[in-house]
Amino acid sequence: MTYAYAHAQLARALATATEHEDAETRKRADVRVRDWASVLEGMAEGRIDVGSRAPVRGLPAWVTLDVARGGFATGRARAGGPFDDDELERLQRLGLPRSREALFASYLTDAGMEELWLLLESRSYEVRLPEDGALLTVAALTRQGHRASALDLLATLRPYAASLRFMPRAGRPSTMPAEHVYRRSAADVQASLERIAPNSRVETQREALSVWIPLTDRFVAFWAGRSAADFAWGAGATATAETLLTAYDSALQDHPRCRKYRHPKENLAILVAATRAALVGELDERWRGRVRHVLACVEAKRGAVDDAATATLRRTQVEVAALPAQRRVATVAAARLATMRPDEGVLDIDLLLAPVTPDEEAASGVPALTAMPGSVGRKVRLGLSAPAEELVAKGVVPSAEVLAELVPALTARQVSASVDDPDLGPLMGATYAAFRRRRTLLLLNLRKQVQFTELPWVGAAMTVARAVGRPDDPARVARRVAALAIDSFPGTILPNPLISELATLYATGGEDVPLTEELAADIFMGRFSPRFTRAARLAAEFLRGSLYERYYDLDVAEVLSIPEPEPKRRRRGRWIFRGSDETLPVTFADLCSRGVPQGNRWSVVRNGMIIERQQVLTTHNLAALLGVGGVQPTRSPEDLAKAAAGCTARLLELAQRQERPLAAIKDAAYAWRQAVFFLSLIPGDALPSRVDDLRALPSASRRPMSDVIDGLASVVAGRGPRDGMRPFLGWSVGPHWALSSRSGR
């Protein structure tokens, strides 16, 4: 499977690199071609072990790797490769041989250590890769008297000093308020503004308004000024006609966007052809008739050539055509961003979106008082620096996936606060932010991704940190972020990056909250780690006797009796999913695979059904977060249930129109599970009316959403699901019942 996937990705990248019409897209595809070629070459030579925590031979697991799509290591270390400019400058300044080992050793001298201490004091460093903080950590440990820890760390790093960069990067101390986060830095937003290309439709319209329509008016006025009977022609007419034809020929050469005005059957082309005929004495009755027809059509459409309404329209069109292009206005906003700190967000975007000033008009040519177009505003707002709640409220963070991108910054600040040492605290926070930017690897057989504390310099620092102080309350940050995600995006599965950050915060705060990530059906091997069993037990206790338990027909006692997972069984290289067996204790994997069609062949659909059953049993973190996690959403359970059900209805409606609807069906089932969960938090006597409220949602009266609500209402009434109805789940073998009502299919 891994070879086939890598070959398929290489083929796609090759096709894009050779066939795509956009040069930048081809350039990016070239990079992917090199990456996938490296992956396949490394796999063939045995240098890359796909699925391992340390997939590249000769490099330990903690090294930051270059990772292709799908978690495949390319065989390259991100901290390796060509020398950076600052490395070359230091080598030249100190007269050192051209080697990273010499750079490494230069920081271990008295003068080098003084440089590192100065960087730590001023916090004028930048950590792009976790390895950038290694030597700084050595310096911090040495400065605090932890010489033995520093020497042990150096012994770990030294074997890789010749090939990897551990040298710190110069930077500037952060000026952002502690609670602020942002999606894009000022430099990122500036680059996106500078990449704005001309809008071909807008520029075509501008060309029509500024060139072709005025030119057409000139030809119409010229012929309307001739006698309609014979189109009298004199010397003055000849000179004017030649001027008009010269203008038309120039327009053809200089303004190629509007093809309409070149078509021989269009009004302008007919008048141009008639003018050419008149100049050579060939203006016969046929041409006169065609000219009369054009003039009559023009007058019928807009009035006489000197009509006041036409004059007003033309003035408006001239004003519209004179408006500066979006790209030109964007350069003004980009120039404003260039004056700001490039590596952080923007505190006041109103300054960036203010109208063009007279000084800016002189520099850019964009008229003063020109307003920033909406497209520029949308790009600029991505750089807003503010508390996460404000970014969600302003629409800068539109989804839980985007929220997950911001959490590492909050977590990094919490990691920083967990260390009392004034040097190590900020350094560990910056290192954590860089660590979270690492791309995850494809891992098999329940292997865990490398953890932050497995970085040798982080492990050494945290060992010391435990002696001088621990976090204030990182779990509070976890509860805040989780509540924000649940309140803002009900009906959406909590994405894996967000789950990972929440788990880090809870663990850092010393709280044991068993959070589970979404598993991929295409690489699932039939086993669950003990964390899933613990999450299921917690959910069973949390939901005992609830609507959720009845709707999904859960056996709480059986869930609570599950022992720790046993090793997988394998036969002739194929995974076997067991049903219940009275002679053996039921495992969590057994419970999840109950009711799933059996077979000796590996199946994505079967895997998906097992994983979905696991999500039902664990509530995919909702019970863990609202239970032992202490999360308290600000919205009521009724409100959250209605929002999640509305999401279900929209997705089911969408699925009826899609060619490939199964993804929408799966997402609808996620949303419905959340709706049932939140309804289960409502007192039982209020449930019937709350379920009836769902029928008023848009699309809820139409199938299949009406069937889904009817099934839930039956359970609430104590009757159980209607005959033929089962809990709404997303995965199925064969056509899904929710698609049976699609018209024409």
Secondary structure as GFF3:
##gff-version 3
##sequence-region A 1 745
A	DSSP	alpha_helix	2	19	.	.	.	ID=ss1
A	DSSP	alpha_helix	23	45	.	.	.	ID=ss2
A	DSSP	beta_strand	65	68	.	.	.	ID=ss3
A	DSSP	beta_strand	72	77	.	.	.	ID=ss4
A	DSSP	alpha_helix	85	94	.	.	.	ID=ss5
A	DSSP	alpha_helix	100	106	.	.	.	ID=ss6
A	DSSP	alpha_helix	110	122	.	.	.	ID=ss7
A	DSSP	beta_strand	125	126	.	.	.	ID=ss8
A	DSSP	three_ten_helix	130	133	.	.	.	ID=ss9
A	DSSP	alpha_helix	134	143	.	.	.	ID=ss10
A	DSSP	alpha_helix	147	157	.	.	.	ID=ss11
A	DSSP	three_ten_helix	158	160	.	.	.	ID=ss12
A	DSSP	beta_strand	169	170	.	.	.	ID=ss13
A	DSSP	alpha_helix	186	194	.	.	.	ID=ss14
A	DSSP	alpha_helix	200	207	.	.	.	ID=ss15
A	DSSP	pi_helix	208	212	.	.	.	ID=ss16
A	DSSP	alpha_helix	213	224	.	.	.	ID=ss17
A	DSSP	alpha_helix	235	254	.	.	.	ID=ss18
A	DSSP	three_ten_helix	260	262	.	.	.	ID=ss19
A	DSSP	alpha_helix	267	279	.	.	.	ID=ss20
A	DSSP	alpha_helix	285	302	.	.	.	ID=ss21
A	DSSP	alpha_helix	308	322	.	.	.	ID=ss22
A	DSSP	alpha_helix	326	337	.	.	.	ID=ss23
A	DSSP	alpha_helix	349	352	.	.	.	ID=ss24
A	DSSP	alpha_helix	358	364	.	.	.	ID=ss25
A	DSSP	alpha_helix	374	381	.	.	.	ID=ss26
A	DSSP	alpha_helix	388	393	.	.	.	ID=ss27
A	DSSP	alpha_helix	400	417	.	.	.	ID=ss28
A	DSSP	alpha_helix	424	436	.	.	.	ID=ss29
A	DSSP	three_ten_helix	452	454	.	.	.	ID=ss30
A	DSSP	alpha_helix	456	468	.	.	.	ID=ss31
A	DSSP	alpha_helix	474	488	.	.	.	ID=ss32
A	DSSP	alpha_helix	496	508	.	.	.	ID=ss33
A	DSSP	alpha_helix	530	542	.	.	.	ID=ss34
A	DSSP	alpha_helix	547	551	.	.	.	ID=ss35
A	DSSP	alpha_helix	556	560	.	.	.	ID=ss36
A	DSSP	beta_strand	570	571	.	.	.	ID=ss37
A	DSSP	beta_strand	574	575	.	.	.	ID=ss38
A	DSSP	alpha_helix	588	593	.	.	.	ID=ss39
A	DSSP	alpha_helix	604	618	.	.	.	ID=ss40
A	DSSP	three_ten_helix	619	621	.	.	.	ID=ss41
A	DSSP	alpha_helix	622	626	.	.	.	ID=ss42
A	DSSP	alpha_helix	637	655	.	.	.	ID=ss43
A	DSSP	alpha_helix	662	679	.	.	.	ID=ss44
A	DSSP	three_ten_helix	684	686	.	.	.	ID=ss45
A	DSSP	alpha_helix	687	694	.	.	.	ID=ss46
A	DSSP	alpha_helix	705	716	.	.	.	ID=ss47
A	DSSP	three_ten_helix	737	739	.	.	.	ID=ss48
###
